[in-house]
Amino acid sequence: MSTLAKKSLRVGIRAILWLVAILGCVITAGAVTDLYMILVGGAHPGDVIYLDELAPTAYQASIELVRGVCFIAVAALAPSIARFLWRRFRNDETPTWI
């Protein structure tokens, strides 16, 4: 694999991981907002909170919060896990492009 291809692959992987992290942040922010409105009492489950969205239950908002945090964790830990697996199965030094 040429140096340019390795660099392009590294940039592409990092861009995808950033997009996954941003998606996780958006999901987490929405879930925190919904959970706050429900727990403070500003909205009850089934009330209209956005244009076409009903307020979820506290359980559903908690599930969304966990889902967003998992997206962020996957994006943060994926490079470390990839390096570990590369070393484990190749028994070589980690290449610089991962």
N, C-alpha and C positions, 0 to 999 in steps of 0.2 A: 504494500500500500504506500503510495507516495506521501510525502510530507504535507502537501496541500490537501490531499484527501483526508488525512488524519486530522488536520486542523479544522477542516470543514465539518467533519463528523463531530469533533469536540464542541464546536460552536453550535451545531444543530442540537446536540444532546442537552447542552446547557440552556439553550433557548426553550426547549420543550419543558425542562425542569422548572424554569422560571414561570412559564405559562401555567403549569400545574400548581405552583406555589401561589400565584395570583388568583387562580380559580379557588383555591382553598381559602384565601383571605376574603374573597367576596362571599363565599358560602358562610364562613364563620361570622362575618359582620352582619349578614342578614339574619342568621340564627340568633346571635346575641341580641339584636334589636327586637326580634319576635319574642324571645324569652324574657327580656326586660319588660316589654309591654304586658305580657301575660302575668308575670310574677308581681309587678307593681300594682296591677289591677286596672290599667288603662284600657285593656281589651280583654274580652272573654273569648274562649274558643268558639268559633263560628261567627264572630263579628267581622264586618268588613274592615280591613286595615289598609289595604292598598286598592287600586282600581278594580282589579278582578280577583283579589285574593282574600280568603277568609283566614282569620287568626287560627293558628294550629293549637293543639294542646301542648302542655308543657313537655310531655314525653316526646312528641314529634319535633319540637324545637330543640330538645336536647339531642336527639338523634342527628339532626342537621348540624348541630354544633360539633359533635364528635366526627361526623363525616368531613367537615371542613378542616378540623385539626389533623385528621388522618392524611388528607391531601398535602397539607403543609409538611407533615412529618415525612411522608414518602419523598417529597421533593428535596428535603434537607438531607435525608439519609441515603438516598439512592447512590450518590458517588462513592460513599464509604463502603456500602455493601458491594458495589461493583468491583472496587479495588480488592476487597477481601476475597470475593469469589474468584477473581482473576488469579490471585496468589495461591489460593487453595487448590484450584484445579490445574493450574499451569506449572506450579512449583518454580516459577521464575519471578524476576522483579517485575513490578507493575510498569507497563509502558507509560510514557509521558502523555499520551493522548487520551487516557481515561481519566 
